[in-house]
Amino acid sequence: NDPNTRPHSARAQEATDTVSEKWEDTDDKPAVVTLGVYGLVGLVAANGVLKSVDGLPLVPDLLELVGIGFSAFYVYQARSISHWSPYDRVRVVN
């Protein structure tokens, strides 16, 4: 019984039922609604900040260069003889 073979309407109904059950089990409904509204406001604000930063000249290009530099650093480190890994902070792996 693969969940990917079920029709979308059945999966949507199951998701709706799950959300309804969780909502009924919630004791502090106003706090949940407030948290959801603040989350949405935060997303809209973050989107506005990112759009304004993206509109500044040179900032997107500078951030792209920083990303390329970090990527090159990690590729260089991964290919070095010591087999250093960013997950091996104390260099235990030989």
C-alpha positions in Angstrom: 0.0 0.0 0.0 2.3 2.7 -1.3 1.2 6.2 -0.2 2.4 7.7 -3.5 -0.1 5.7 -5.5 -3.2 7.1 -3.6 -5.1 9.8 -5.3 -4.4 13.4 -4.3 -7.9 13.9 -3.0 -7.4 11.0 -0.5 -4.0 12.4 0.7 -5.5 15.9 1.0 -8.5 14.5 3.0 -6.0 12.7 5.3 -4.0 15.9 5.8 -7.1 17.9 6.5 -8.3 15.3 9.0 -4.9 15.3 10.8 -4.8 19.1 11.0 -8.4 19.1 12.3 -7.5 16.6 15.0 -4.5 18.5 16.1 -6.5 21.7 16.2 -9.1 20.1 18.4 -6.4 18.8 20.8 -4.9 22.3 21.1 -5.6 24.0 24.4 -4.4 27.5 23.7 -5.9 28.3 20.3 -5.3 32.1 20.4 -1.6 31.6 21.0 -1.4 29.2 18.0 -3.2 31.7 15.8 -1.0 34.6 17.0 2.1 32.5 16.4 0.9 31.7 12.8 0.2 35.4 12.1 3.6 36.5 13.4 5.2 33.8 11.3 3.5 35.1 8.2 4.5 38.7 9.0 8.1 37.5 9.6 8.1 35.8 6.2 6.8 38.9 4.5 9.3 41.1 6.2 12.2 38.8 5.4 11.1 38.8 1.7 11.1 42.6 1.7 14.6 42.7 3.2 15.9 40.2 0.7 14.4 42.1 -2.2 15.8 45.4 -1.1 19.3 43.9 -0.5 19.1 42.2 -3.9 18.4 45.6 -5.4 21.6 47.1 -4.1 24.4 47.3 -6.6 27.3 44.9 -6.0 25.8 43.2 -2.9 24.5 40.2 -4.9 27.8 39.9 -6.8 29.8 40.1 -3.5 27.6 37.4 -1.9 28.1 35.2 -4.9 31.8 35.6 -4.7 31.8 34.8 -1.0 29.8 31.6 -1.8 32.2 30.6 -4.6 35.1 31.2 -2.2 33.7 29.0 0.5 32.9 26.3 -2.0 36.4 26.4 -3.4 37.8 26.3 0.1 35.8 23.1 1.0 36.7 21.4 -2.3 40.3 22.2 -1.7 40.1 20.8 1.9 38.2 17.7 0.8 40.8 16.9 -1.8 43.8 17.5 0.4 46.0 14.6 1.5 44.9 14.8 5.1 41.3 14.0 4.1 40.1 16.8 6.4 36.3 17.0 6.7 34.3 20.0 8.1 32.6 17.4 10.3 35.9 16.2 11.8 36.8 19.3 13.9 39.5 17.6 15.9 41.0 15.8 12.9 40.4 12.3 14.3 40.0 10.7 10.9 43.2 9.6 9.2 
